[in-house]
Amino acid sequence: LATLGNLAGALERYQAALAIRERLAAADPDNVIWVSNVAFAQERVATVLQSLGRLPSSLDHHRRALAIRERLATTDPGNAGWAGNVAYSHNHIGGVLQVQGNLAAALESYRAALAIRTRADLSEDGSHYILSGQKMWITNGGGADLYTVFAKVGGEHFSAFLVERAWPGVSAGAEE
């Protein structure tokens, strides 16, 4: 409906879907799929609200999705998918804040998204950095042998690293 221009109808349907998903997640709060689906539904509602110009409500729904995703990421810290979903929510929040004109808060939200994805920590012997996280959306990445990766060093400052595809621990996903 949203793609057909019926934003009010789309909002009504997404809110109904959100209510159903919330009931399912409440019935089985340990079911991470159902809980994750609530965050997804919150994002859908938020997107339509943003299109309708209802930015405070949109921001509220994006923040609810973020809270759910942060909870899921905390329960399984090694799960890059959950961490990526947290970053996704931060990006959406940054977008709404930017449209509202709150550029400082938008920048903080974008920084939070970047910090989640890739981190660089000095090895125990101090000879090299260990990068953890994921780099996403690399133009022509499927054919590249060398990547420029931005990471938050020691959890504080950003730096760029040249990473070779052939190095141990580096893997590339399927080309999209």
OpenMM code with the backbone's topology and positions (N, CA, C; nanometers):
from openmm import Vec3, app, unit

residues = "LEU ALA THR LEU GLY ASN LEU ALA GLY ALA LEU GLU ARG TYR GLN ALA ALA LEU ALA ILE ARG GLU ARG LEU ALA ALA ALA ASP PRO ASP ASN VAL ILE TRP VAL SER ASN VAL ALA PHE ALA GLN GLU ARG VAL ALA THR VAL LEU GLN SER LEU GLY ARG LEU PRO SER SER LEU ASP HIS HIS ARG ARG ALA LEU ALA ILE ARG GLU ARG LEU ALA THR THR ASP PRO GLY ASN ALA GLY TRP ALA GLY ASN VAL ALA TYR SER HIS ASN HIS ILE GLY GLY VAL LEU GLN VAL GLN GLY ASN LEU ALA ALA ALA LEU GLU SER TYR ARG ALA ALA LEU ALA ILE ARG THR ARG ALA ASP LEU SER GLU ASP GLY SER HIS TYR ILE LEU SER GLY GLN LYS MET TRP ILE THR ASN GLY GLY GLY ALA ASP LEU TYR THR VAL PHE ALA LYS VAL GLY GLY GLU HIS PHE SER ALA PHE LEU VAL GLU ARG ALA TRP PRO GLY VAL SER ALA GLY ALA GLU GLU".split()
positions = [
    Vec3(0.0813, -0.1209, 0.0000),
    Vec3(0.0000, 0.0000, 0.0000),
    Vec3(0.0850, 0.1264, 0.0000),
    Vec3(0.1979, 0.1224, 0.0730),
    Vec3(0.2841, 0.2404, 0.0789),
    Vec3(0.3377, 0.2740, -0.0591),
    Vec3(0.3766, 0.1714, -0.1353),
    Vec3(0.4294, 0.1964, -0.2687),
    Vec3(0.3225, 0.2460, -0.3648),
    Vec3(0.1968, 0.2228, -0.3311),
    Vec3(0.0866, 0.2717, -0.4132),
    Vec3(0.0400, 0.4106, -0.3699),
    Vec3(0.1061, 0.4668, -0.2688),
    Vec3(0.0704, 0.6001, -0.2217),
    Vec3(-0.0310, 0.6022, -0.1102),
    Vec3(-0.0766, 0.4870, -0.0658),
    Vec3(-0.1746, 0.4807, 0.0420),
    Vec3(-0.1014, 0.4643, 0.1755),
    Vec3(-0.0388, 0.5727, 0.2206),
    Vec3(0.0409, 0.5663, 0.3432),
    Vec3(-0.0460, 0.5404, 0.4659),
    Vec3(-0.1648, 0.5991, 0.4702),
    Vec3(-0.2528, 0.5775, 0.5855),
    Vec3(-0.2928, 0.4306, 0.5943),
    Vec3(-0.3250, 0.3703, 0.4815),
    Vec3(-0.3602, 0.2287, 0.4798),
    Vec3(-0.2414, 0.1413, 0.5172),
    Vec3(-0.1238, 0.1767, 0.4670),
    Vec3(-0.0028, 0.1006, 0.5004),
    Vec3(0.0261, 0.1095, 0.6492),
    Vec3(0.0111, 0.2287, 0.7056),
    Vec3(0.0344, 0.2463, 0.8487),
    Vec3(-0.0611, 0.1598, 0.9307),
    Vec3(-0.1874, 0.1601, 0.8916),
    Vec3(-0.2870, 0.0794, 0.9627),
    Vec3(-0.2505, -0.0694, 0.9595),
    Vec3(-0.2102, -0.1180, 0.8439),
    Vec3(-0.1740, -0.2601, 0.8297),
    Vec3(-0.0460, -0.2932, 0.9068),
    Vec3(0.0540, -0.2057, 0.8983),
    Vec3(0.1794, -0.2306, 0.9709),
    Vec3(0.1572, -0.2276, 1.1222),
    Vec3(0.0699, -0.1367, 1.1682),
    Vec3(0.0401, -0.1327, 1.3117),
    Vec3(-0.0321, -0.2593, 1.3550),
    Vec3(-0.1205, -0.3107, 1.2719),
    Vec3(-0.1900, -0.4360, 1.3041),
    Vec3(-0.0897, -0.5515, 1.3087),
    Vec3(0.0014, -0.5559, 1.2124),
    Vec3(0.1046, -0.6610, 1.2113),
    Vec3(0.1943, -0.6496, 1.3343),
    Vec3(0.2266, -0.5276, 1.3731),
    Vec3(0.3089, -0.5055, 1.4922),
    Vec3(0.2373, -0.5596, 1.6159),
    Vec3(0.1079, -0.5330, 1.6282),
    Vec3(0.0322, -0.5806, 1.7443),
    Vec3(0.0328, -0.7339, 1.7509),
    Vec3(0.0169, -0.7983, 1.6366),
    Vec3(0.0204, -0.9453, 1.6327),
    Vec3(0.1576, -0.9961, 1.6749),
    Vec3(0.2617, -0.9369, 1.6198),
    Vec3(0.3972, -0.9807, 1.6530),
    Vec3(0.4301, -0.9569, 1.7997),
    Vec3(0.3803, -0.8478, 1.8546),
    Vec3(0.4031, -0.8218, 1.9975),
    Vec3(0.3348, -0.9274, 2.0835),
    Vec3(0.2144, -0.9677, 2.0461),
    Vec3(0.1434, -1.0725, 2.1216),
    Vec3(0.2191, -1.2054, 2.1135),
    Vec3(0.2687, -1.2399, 1.9952),
    Vec3(0.3450, -1.3643, 1.9796),
    Vec3(0.4729, -1.3612, 2.0644),
    Vec3(0.5443, -1.2503, 2.0598),
    Vec3(0.6687, -1.2387, 2.1372),
    Vec3(0.6405, -1.2406, 2.2868),
    Vec3(0.5286, -1.1813, 2.3283),
    Vec3(0.4933, -1.1820, 2.4706),
    Vec3(0.4585, -1.3233, 2.5168),
    Vec3(0.3988, -1.4018, 2.4275),
    Vec3(0.3618, -1.5395, 2.4626),
    Vec3(0.4844, -1.6289, 2.4771),
    Vec3(0.5927, -1.5961, 2.4057),
    Vec3(0.7151, -1.6766, 2.4120),
    Vec3(0.8362, -1.5840, 2.4008),
    Vec3(0.8686, -1.5122, 2.5095),
    Vec3(0.9763, -1.4127, 2.5047),
    Vec3(1.1152, -1.4705, 2.4767),
    Vec3(1.1317, -1.6013, 2.4872),
    Vec3(1.2609, -1.6639, 2.4566),
    Vec3(1.2750, -1.6974, 2.3082),
    Vec3(1.1705, -1.6796, 2.2319),
    Vec3(1.1750, -1.7063, 2.0888),
    Vec3(1.2355, -1.5834, 2.0197),
    Vec3(1.3661, -1.5910, 1.9883),
    Vec3(1.4364, -1.4748, 1.9343),
    Vec3(1.3844, -1.4333, 1.7972),
    Vec3(1.3299, -1.5256, 1.7222),
    Vec3(1.2744, -1.4906, 1.5909),
    Vec3(1.1521, -1.4014, 1.6082),
    Vec3(1.0630, -1.4397, 1.6984),
    Vec3(0.9443, -1.3581, 1.7211),
    Vec3(0.9823, -1.2214, 1.7779),
    Vec3(1.0755, -1.2201, 1.8708),
    Vec3(1.1197, -1.0933, 1.9290),
    Vec3(1.1824, -1.0053, 1.8206),
    Vec3(1.2669, -1.0661, 1.7378),
    Vec3(1.3293, -0.9919, 1.6283),
    Vec3(1.2245, -0.9382, 1.5307),
    Vec3(1.1202, -1.0148, 1.5068),
    Vec3(1.0128, -0.9697, 1.4173),
    Vec3(0.9395, -0.8471, 1.4715),
    Vec3(0.9369, -0.8331, 1.6034),
    Vec3(0.8768, -0.7128, 1.6616),
    Vec3(0.9609, -0.5908, 1.6228),
    Vec3(1.0933, -0.6044, 1.6318),
    Vec3(1.1813, -0.4931, 1.5929),
    Vec3(1.1607, -0.4584, 1.4458),
    Vec3(1.1521, -0.5606, 1.3614),
    Vec3(1.1289, -0.5384, 1.2191),
    Vec3(0.9975, -0.4636, 1.1970),
    Vec3(0.8924, -0.5036, 1.2662),
    Vec3(0.7623, -0.4379, 1.2519),
    Vec3(0.7680, -0.2934, 1.3022),
    Vec3(0.8427, -0.2705, 1.4105),
    Vec3(0.8603, -0.1329, 1.4603),
    Vec3(0.9244, -0.0458, 1.3517),
    Vec3(1.0255, -0.1015, 1.2832),
    Vec3(1.0931, -0.0271, 1.1764),
    Vec3(0.9964, 0.0053, 1.0625),
    Vec3(0.9102, -0.0900, 1.0269),
    Vec3(0.8130, -0.0665, 0.9190),
    Vec3(0.7186, 0.0476, 0.9557),
    Vec3(0.6673, 0.0436, 1.0777),
    Vec3(0.5775, 0.1504, 1.1234),
    Vec3(0.6522, 0.2837, 1.1221),
    Vec3(0.7759, 0.2829, 1.1717),
    Vec3(0.8556, 0.4056, 1.1777),
    Vec3(0.8787, 0.4653, 1.0394),
    Vec3(0.9043, 0.3795, 0.9417),
    Vec3(0.9305, 0.4271, 0.8058),
    Vec3(0.8084, 0.4967, 0.7467),
    Vec3(0.6906, 0.4393, 0.7677),
    Vec3(0.5684, 0.5018, 0.7162),
    Vec3(0.5412, 0.6319, 0.7914),
    Vec3(0.5607, 0.6311, 0.9219),
    Vec3(0.5402, 0.7546, 0.9987),
    Vec3(0.6327, 0.8653, 0.9497),
    Vec3(0.7562, 0.8292, 0.9169),
    Vec3(0.8499, 0.9284, 0.8648),
    Vec3(0.7997, 0.9830, 0.7313),
    Vec3(0.7490, 0.8951, 0.6450),
    Vec3(0.6952, 0.9389, 0.5164),
    Vec3(0.5752, 1.0316, 0.5332),
    Vec3(0.5015, 1.0112, 0.6416),
    Vec3(0.3862, 1.0973, 0.6711),
    Vec3(0.4271, 1.2275, 0.7403),
    Vec3(0.5568, 1.2428, 0.7695),
    Vec3(0.6047, 1.3632, 0.8356),
    Vec3(0.5886, 1.3613, 0.9863),
    Vec3(0.5538, 1.2473, 1.0417),
    Vec3(0.5337, 1.2351, 1.1867),
    Vec3(0.6653, 1.1884, 1.2491),
    Vec3(0.7632, 1.2784, 1.2474),
    Vec3(0.8999, 1.2435, 1.2864),
    Vec3(0.9161, 1.2025, 1.4325),
    Vec3(0.8546, 1.2706, 1.5296),
    Vec3(0.8709, 1.2251, 1.6684),
    Vec3(0.8202, 1.0822, 1.6903),
    Vec3(0.7055, 1.0490, 1.6289),
    Vec3(0.6528, 0.9130, 1.6413),
    Vec3(0.7424, 0.8134, 1.5694),
    Vec3(0.7940, 0.8525, 1.4538),
    Vec3(0.8855, 0.7670, 1.3794),
    Vec3(1.0097, 0.7370, 1.4629),
    Vec3(1.0655, 0.8403, 1.5222),
    Vec3(1.1847, 0.8245, 1.6053),
    Vec3(1.1572, 0.7321, 1.7232),
    Vec3(1.0401, 0.7454, 1.7830),
    Vec3(1.0024, 0.6585, 1.8954),
    Vec3(1.0008, 0.5112, 1.8533),
    Vec3(0.9432, 0.4814, 1.7388),
    Vec3(0.9373, 0.3420, 1.6917),
    Vec3(1.0759, 0.2899, 1.6546),
    Vec3(1.1578, 0.3754, 1.5930),
    Vec3(1.2952, 0.3337, 1.5628),
    Vec3(1.3715, 0.3022, 1.6923),
    Vec3(1.3506, 0.3830, 1.7934),
    Vec3(1.4198, 0.3598, 1.9217),
    Vec3(1.3703, 0.2325, 1.9896),
    Vec3(1.2428, 0.2020, 1.9760),
    Vec3(1.1912, 0.0752, 2.0299),
    Vec3(1.2570, -0.0431, 1.9589),
    Vec3(1.2704, -0.0328, 1.8265),
    Vec3(1.3372, -0.1391, 1.7501),
    Vec3(1.4824, -0.1525, 1.7955),
    Vec3(1.5493, -0.0404, 1.8151),
    Vec3(1.6887, -0.0430, 1.8603),
    Vec3(1.7007, -0.1115, 1.9962),
    Vec3(1.6118, -0.0805, 2.0875),
    Vec3(1.6176, -0.1411, 2.2214),
    Vec3(1.6031, -0.2930, 2.2123),
    Vec3(1.5141, -0.3392, 2.1291),
    Vec3(1.4954, -0.4838, 2.1113),
    Vec3(1.6221, -0.5448, 2.0520),
    Vec3(1.6750, -0.4817, 1.9494),
    Vec3(1.7941, -0.5347, 1.8826),
    Vec3(1.9163, -0.5329, 1.9734),
    Vec3(1.9285, -0.4316, 2.0561),
    Vec3(2.0405, -0.4285, 2.1511),
    Vec3(2.0282, -0.5421, 2.2524),
    Vec3(1.9055, -0.5699, 2.2967),
    Vec3(1.8846, -0.6821, 2.3886),
    Vec3(1.9257, -0.8141, 2.3239),
    Vec3(1.8860, -0.8336, 2.1993),
    Vec3(1.9216, -0.9561, 2.1281),
    Vec3(2.0730, -0.9669, 2.1087),
    Vec3(2.1373, -0.8559, 2.0740),
    Vec3(2.2825, -0.8568, 2.0537),
    Vec3(2.3563, -0.8865, 2.1831),
    Vec3(2.3028, -0.8410, 2.2948),
    Vec3(2.3654, -0.8666, 2.4245),
    Vec3(2.3569, -1.0136, 2.4621),
    Vec3(2.2491, -1.0797, 2.4219),
    Vec3(2.2336, -1.2214, 2.4562),
    Vec3(2.3267, -1.3114, 2.3761),
    Vec3(2.3729, -1.2625, 2.2597),
    Vec3(2.4624, -1.3419, 2.1744),
    Vec3(2.5664, -1.2486, 2.1127),
    Vec3(2.6660, -1.2045, 2.1931),
    Vec3(2.7608, -1.1028, 2.1468),
    Vec3(2.8411, -1.1419, 2.0222),
    Vec3(2.8593, -1.2688, 1.9966),
    Vec3(2.9357, -1.3111, 1.8802),
    Vec3(2.8555, -1.3154, 1.7518),
    Vec3(2.7260, -1.2880, 1.7590),
    Vec3(2.6390, -1.2964, 1.6426),
    Vec3(2.6472, -1.1655, 1.5627),
    Vec3(2.7183, -1.1701, 1.4497),
    Vec3(2.7357, -1.0507, 1.3668),
    Vec3(2.6022, -1.0018, 1.3112),
    Vec3(2.5081, -1.0925, 1.2900),
    Vec3(2.3769, -1.0527, 1.2395),
    Vec3(2.3035, -0.9614, 1.3359),
    Vec3(2.3057, -0.9977, 1.4644),
    Vec3(2.2390, -0.9125, 1.5637),
    Vec3(2.3090, -0.7765, 1.5699),
    Vec3(2.4425, -0.7780, 1.5689),
    Vec3(2.5171, -0.6518, 1.5739),
    Vec3(2.4859, -0.5668, 1.4511),
    Vec3(2.4757, -0.6303, 1.3351),
    Vec3(2.4406, -0.5568, 1.2142),
    Vec3(2.3022, -0.4953, 1.2223),
    Vec3(2.2079, -0.5661, 1.2853),
    Vec3(2.0735, -0.5115, 1.3029),
    Vec3(2.0736, -0.3907, 1.3950),
    Vec3(2.1590, -0.3934, 1.4980),
    Vec3(2.1718, -0.2771, 1.5868),
    Vec3(2.2232, -0.1573, 1.5065),
    Vec3(2.3256, -0.1818, 1.4252),
    Vec3(2.3800, -0.0747, 1.3419),
    Vec3(2.2744, -0.0208, 1.2460),
    Vec3(2.1949, -0.1102, 1.1898),
    Vec3(2.0861, -0.0723, 1.0991),
    Vec3(1.9901, 0.0239, 1.1698),
    Vec3(1.9528, -0.0089, 1.2925),
    Vec3(1.8624, 0.0786, 1.3689),
    Vec3(1.9264, 0.2137, 1.3959),
    Vec3(2.0547, 0.2138, 1.4327),
    Vec3(2.1237, 0.3417, 1.4558),
    Vec3(2.1230, 0.4273, 1.3293),
    Vec3(2.1429, 0.3647, 1.2133),
    Vec3(2.1403, 0.4396, 1.0874),
    Vec3(2.0045, 0.5038, 1.0640),
    Vec3(1.8966, 0.4289, 1.0903),
    Vec3(1.7622, 0.4838, 1.0711),
    Vec3(1.7351, 0.5979, 1.1686),
    Vec3(1.7771, 0.5807, 1.2922),
    Vec3(1.7584, 0.6880, 1.3907),
    Vec3(1.8350, 0.8124, 1.3470),
    Vec3(1.9574, 0.7923, 1.2995),
    Vec3(2.0361, 0.9051, 1.2489),
    Vec3(1.9663, 0.9768, 1.1351),
    Vec3(1.9025, 0.9005, 1.0475),
    Vec3(1.8304, 0.9612, 0.9359),
    Vec3(1.7149, 1.0491, 0.9810),
    Vec3(1.6388, 1.0020, 1.0774),
    Vec3(1.5259, 1.0819, 1.1278),
    Vec3(1.5779, 1.2068, 1.1988),
    Vec3(1.6812, 1.1893, 1.2804),
    Vec3(1.7382, 1.3045, 1.3509),
    Vec3(1.7926, 1.4076, 1.2527),
    Vec3(1.8508, 1.3606, 1.1450),
    Vec3(1.9035, 1.4510, 1.0429),
    Vec3(1.7907, 1.5309, 0.9782),
    Vec3(1.6806, 1.4643, 0.9440),
    Vec3(1.5658, 1.5331, 0.8851),
    Vec3(1.5082, 1.6344, 0.9834),
    Vec3(1.5110, 1.6017, 1.1129),
    Vec3(1.4610, 1.6946, 1.2152),
    Vec3(1.5530, 1.8139, 1.2342),
    Vec3(1.6752, 1.8050, 1.1808),
    Vec3(1.7709, 1.9139, 1.1972),
    Vec3(1.8613, 1.8993, 1.3179),
    Vec3(1.8509, 1.7875, 1.3867),
    Vec3(1.9343, 1.7619, 1.5041),
    Vec3(2.0618, 1.6905, 1.4568),
    Vec3(2.1504, 1.7673, 1.3955),
    Vec3(2.2663, 1.7095, 1.3290),
    Vec3(2.3665, 1.6488, 1.4261),
    Vec3(2.3822, 1.7072, 1.5429),
    Vec3(2.4767, 1.6515, 1.6416),
    Vec3(2.4308, 1.5127, 1.6868),
    Vec3(2.3017, 1.4997, 1.7157),
    Vec3(2.2493, 1.3695, 1.7579),
    Vec3(2.2528, 1.2700, 1.6418),
    Vec3(2.2273, 1.3168, 1.5199),
    Vec3(2.2340, 1.2287, 1.4031),
    Vec3(2.3755, 1.1755, 1.3862),
    Vec3(2.4741, 1.2617, 1.3998),
    Vec3(2.6138, 1.2200, 1.3875),
    Vec3(2.6487, 1.1161, 1.4931),
    Vec3(2.6024, 1.1358, 1.6143),
    Vec3(2.6283, 1.0379, 1.7206),
    Vec3(2.5658, 0.9026, 1.6874),
    Vec3(2.4465, 0.9054, 1.6311),
    Vec3(2.3804, 0.7805, 1.5952),
    Vec3(2.4556, 0.7103, 1.4820),
    Vec3(2.5000, 0.7877, 1.3833),
    Vec3(2.5789, 0.7282, 1.2749),
    Vec3(2.7105, 0.6721, 1.3286),
    Vec3(2.7727, 0.7435, 1.4197),
    Vec3(2.8975, 0.6937, 1.4800),
    Vec3(2.8732, 0.5637, 1.5571),
    Vec3(2.7622, 0.5575, 1.6253),
    Vec3(2.7293, 0.4344, 1.6994),
    Vec3(2.7157, 0.3176, 1.6025),
    Vec3(2.6558, 0.3429, 1.4874),
    Vec3(2.6421, 0.2366, 1.3873),
    Vec3(2.7786, 0.1902, 1.3387),
    Vec3(2.8669, 0.2830, 1.3127),
    Vec3(3.0008, 0.2468, 1.2667),
    Vec3(3.0784, 0.1716, 1.3738),
    Vec3(3.0631, 0.2139, 1.4970),
    Vec3(3.1388, 0.1518, 1.6063),
    Vec3(3.0998, 0.0061, 1.6254),
    Vec3(2.9770, -0.0251, 1.5967),
    Vec3(2.9290, -0.1613, 1.6158),
    Vec3(2.9868, -0.2537, 1.5104),
    Vec3(2.9991, -0.2073, 1.3901),
    Vec3(3.0367, -0.2935, 1.2794),
    Vec3(3.1809, -0.3393, 1.2840),
    Vec3(3.2740, -0.2502, 1.3089),
    Vec3(3.4138, -0.2892, 1.3005),
    Vec3(3.4943, -0.2222, 1.4112),
    Vec3(3.5766, -0.3028, 1.4738),
    Vec3(3.6589, -0.2567, 1.5852),
    Vec3(3.8006, -0.3082, 1.5644),
    Vec3(3.8992, -0.2287, 1.6040),
    Vec3(4.0397, -0.2697, 1.5940),
    Vec3(4.1032, -0.2607, 1.7323),
    Vec3(4.1624, -0.3705, 1.7754),
    Vec3(4.2307, -0.3740, 1.9047),
    Vec3(4.3738, -0.4216, 1.8836),
    Vec3(4.4676, -0.3594, 1.9553),
    Vec3(4.6077, -0.3962, 1.9451),
    Vec3(4.6272, -0.5366, 2.0012),
    Vec3(4.7070, -0.6168, 1.9309),
    Vec3(4.7336, -0.7534, 1.9763),
    Vec3(4.8097, -0.7501, 2.1087),
    Vec3(4.8108, -0.8605, 2.1798),
    Vec3(4.8773, -0.8667, 2.3108),
    Vec3(5.0243, -0.8295, 2.3030),
    Vec3(5.0906, -0.8705, 2.1959),
    Vec3(5.2338, -0.8385, 2.1833),
    Vec3(5.2573, -0.7007, 2.1222),
    Vec3(5.1510, -0.6308, 2.0839),
    Vec3(5.1619, -0.4954, 2.0310),
    Vec3(5.2135, -0.4878, 1.8888),
    Vec3(5.2169, -0.5993, 1.8181),
    Vec3(5.2759, -0.5993, 1.6841),
    Vec3(5.1759, -0.5711, 1.5719),
    Vec3(5.0478, -0.5862, 1.5986),
    Vec3(4.9485, -0.5667, 1.4934),
    Vec3(4.8108, -0.5433, 1.5560),
    Vec3(4.7183, -0.5031, 1.4705),
    Vec3(4.5805, -0.4845, 1.5150),
    Vec3(4.4964, -0.6046, 1.4756),
    Vec3(4.4003, -0.6350, 1.5592),
    Vec3(4.3038, -0.7406, 1.5302),
    Vec3(4.1708, -0.6713, 1.5032),
    Vec3(4.1202, -0.6906, 1.3826),
    Vec3(3.9927, -0.6306, 1.3447),
    Vec3(3.8818, -0.7312, 1.3683),
    Vec3(3.7728, -0.6849, 1.4240),
    Vec3(3.6569, -0.7714, 1.4438),
    Vec3(3.5330, -0.6944, 1.4007),
    Vec3(3.4377, -0.7660, 1.3520),
    Vec3(3.3153, -0.7038, 1.3030),
    Vec3(3.2957, -0.7379, 1.1581),
    Vec3(3.2302, -0.6499, 1.0862),
    Vec3(3.2056, -0.6763, 0.9457),
    Vec3(3.2066, -0.5479, 0.8664),
    Vec3(3.2536, -0.5563, 0.7471),
    Vec3(3.2486, -0.4453, 0.6515),
    Vec3(3.1405, -0.4832, 0.5529),
    Vec3(3.0492, -0.3918, 0.5280),
    Vec3(2.9374, -0.4229, 0.4401),
    Vec3(2.9349, -0.3264, 0.3218),
    Vec3(2.8739, -0.3700, 0.2146),
    Vec3(2.8500, -0.2885, 0.0968),
    Vec3(2.9796, -0.2317, 0.0395),
    Vec3(3.0639, -0.3195, -0.0085),
    Vec3(3.1895, -0.2797, -0.0702),
    Vec3(3.1685, -0.2792, -0.2216),
    Vec3(3.1796, -0.1629, -0.2840),
    Vec3(3.1659, -0.1544, -0.4278),
    Vec3(3.2759, -0.2357, -0.4942),
    Vec3(3.2394, -0.3253, -0.5824),
    Vec3(3.3318, -0.4149, -0.6524),
    Vec3(3.4112, -0.5030, -0.5558),
    Vec3(3.3585, -0.5258, -0.4385),
    Vec3(3.4285, -0.6054, -0.3370),
    Vec3(3.4476, -0.7500, -0.3768),
    Vec3(3.3594, -0.8031, -0.4601),
    Vec3(3.3706, -0.9426, -0.4997),
    Vec3(3.4972, -0.9725, -0.5778),
    Vec3(3.5502, -0.8735, -0.6491),
    Vec3(3.6703, -0.8950, -0.7284),
    Vec3(3.7950, -0.8331, -0.6687),
    Vec3(3.7822, -0.7660, -0.5549),
    Vec3(3.8965, -0.6961, -0.4959),
    Vec3(3.9831, -0.7905, -0.4129),
    Vec3(4.1123, -0.7611, -0.4118),
    Vec3(4.2059, -0.8348, -0.3276),
    Vec3(4.2518, -0.7524, -0.2082),
    Vec3(4.2194, -0.6233, -0.2098),
    Vec3(4.2613, -0.5331, -0.1037),
    Vec3(4.1422, -0.4449, -0.0674),
    Vec3(4.1156, -0.4341, 0.0620),
    Vec3(4.0029, -0.3546, 0.1107),
    Vec3(4.0527, -0.2433, 0.2015),
    Vec3(3.9873, -0.1288, 0.1960),
    Vec3(4.0087, -0.0236, 0.2950),
    Vec3(3.8973, -0.0384, 0.3965),
    Vec3(3.9351, -0.0609, 0.5219),
    Vec3(3.8376, -0.0838, 0.6275),
    Vec3(3.8562, 0.0228, 0.7348),
    Vec3(3.7487, 0.0911, 0.7686),
    Vec3(3.7522, 0.1870, 0.8778),
    Vec3(3.7064, 0.1154, 1.0037),
    Vec3(3.7806, 0.1369, 1.1108),
    Vec3(3.7483, 0.0697, 1.2368),
    Vec3(3.7722, 0.1647, 1.3519),
    Vec3(3.7048, 0.1380, 1.4604),
    Vec3(3.7223, 0.2156, 1.5823),
    Vec3(3.8351, 0.1504, 1.6608),
    Vec3(3.9444, 0.2208, 1.6760),
    Vec3(4.0646, 0.1675, 1.7401),
    Vec3(4.0506, 0.1789, 1.8920),
    Vec3(4.0597, 0.0636, 1.9588),
    Vec3(4.0503, 0.0630, 2.1039),
    Vec3(3.9196, 0.1190, 2.1555),
    Vec3(3.8193, 0.1224, 2.0717),
    Vec3(3.6884, 0.1716, 2.1138),
    Vec3(3.6775, 0.3223, 2.1191),
    Vec3(3.7804, 0.3959, 2.0674),
    Vec3(3.7778, 0.5414, 2.0817),
    Vec3(3.7830, 0.6196, 1.9511),
    Vec3(3.8847, 0.5966, 1.8683),
    Vec3(3.9062, 0.6794, 1.7501),
    Vec3(3.9025, 0.5945, 1.6237),
    Vec3(3.8595, 0.6570, 1.5150),
    Vec3(3.8530, 0.5848, 1.3882),
    Vec3(3.9857, 0.5929, 1.3150),
    Vec3(4.0177, 0.4868, 1.2444),
    Vec3(4.1360, 0.4821, 1.1595),
    Vec3(4.1047, 0.3928, 1.0397),
    Vec3(4.1853, 0.4060, 0.9350),
    Vec3(4.1687, 0.3230, 0.8153),
    Vec3(4.2758, 0.2153, 0.8149),
    Vec3(4.2381, 0.0961, 0.7718),
    Vec3(4.3290, -0.0182, 0.7622),
    Vec3(4.3194, -0.0755, 0.6217),
    Vec3(4.4334, -0.1151, 0.5664),
    Vec3(4.4339, -0.1896, 0.4411),
    Vec3(4.4342, -0.3365, 0.4772),
    Vec3(4.3360, -0.4097, 0.4265),
    Vec3(4.3176, -0.5505, 0.4610),
    Vec3(4.3210, -0.6328, 0.3323),
    Vec3(4.4080, -0.7314, 0.3304),
    Vec3(4.4171, -0.8181, 0.2133),
    Vec3(4.3179, -0.9331, 0.2256),
    Vec3(4.2528, -0.9628, 0.1165),
    Vec3(4.1554, -1.0714, 0.1122),
    Vec3(4.2183, -1.2047, 0.1545),
    Vec3(4.3454, -1.2274, 0.1221),
    Vec3(4.4126, -1.3555, 0.1465),
    Vec3(4.4542, -1.3764, 0.2926),
    Vec3(4.4432, -1.2737, 0.3753),
    Vec3(4.4850, -1.2879, 0.5147),
    Vec3(4.3953, -1.3849, 0.5902),
    Vec3(4.4524, -1.4582, 0.6862),
    Vec3(4.3713, -1.5483, 0.7689),
    Vec3(4.2623, -1.4698, 0.8419),
    Vec3(4.1430, -1.5262, 0.8448),
    Vec3(4.0316, -1.4648, 0.9158),
    Vec3(3.9487, -1.3716, 0.8312),
    Vec3(3.9948, -1.3379, 0.7104),
    Vec3(3.9194, -1.2500, 0.6226),
    Vec3(3.8329, -1.3377, 0.5315),
    Vec3(3.7049, -1.3067, 0.5257),
    Vec3(3.6159, -1.3813, 0.4366),
    Vec3(3.5248, -1.2843, 0.3667),
    Vec3(3.4849, -1.3194, 0.2472),
    Vec3(3.3945, -1.2357, 0.1684),
    Vec3(3.2642, -1.3109, 0.1474),
    Vec3(3.1564, -1.2403, 0.1623),
    Vec3(3.0259, -1.3005, 0.1389),
    Vec3(2.9942, -1.3050, -0.0100),
    Vec3(2.8775, -1.3524, -0.0396),
    Vec3(2.8332, -1.3598, -0.1784),
    Vec3(2.8129, -1.2212, -0.2348),
    Vec3(2.8448, -1.2040, -0.3605),
    Vec3(2.8249, -1.0756, -0.4248),
    Vec3(2.6754, -1.0522, -0.4417),
    Vec3(2.6326, -0.9296, -0.4137),
    Vec3(2.4894, -0.8963, -0.4237),
    Vec3(2.4620, -0.8166, -0.5482),
] * unit.nanometer
topology = app.Topology()
chain = topology.addChain("A")
for resn in residues:
    res = topology.addResidue(resn, chain)
    for name in ("N", "CA", "C"):
        topology.addAtom(name, app.Element.getBySymbol(name[0]), res)
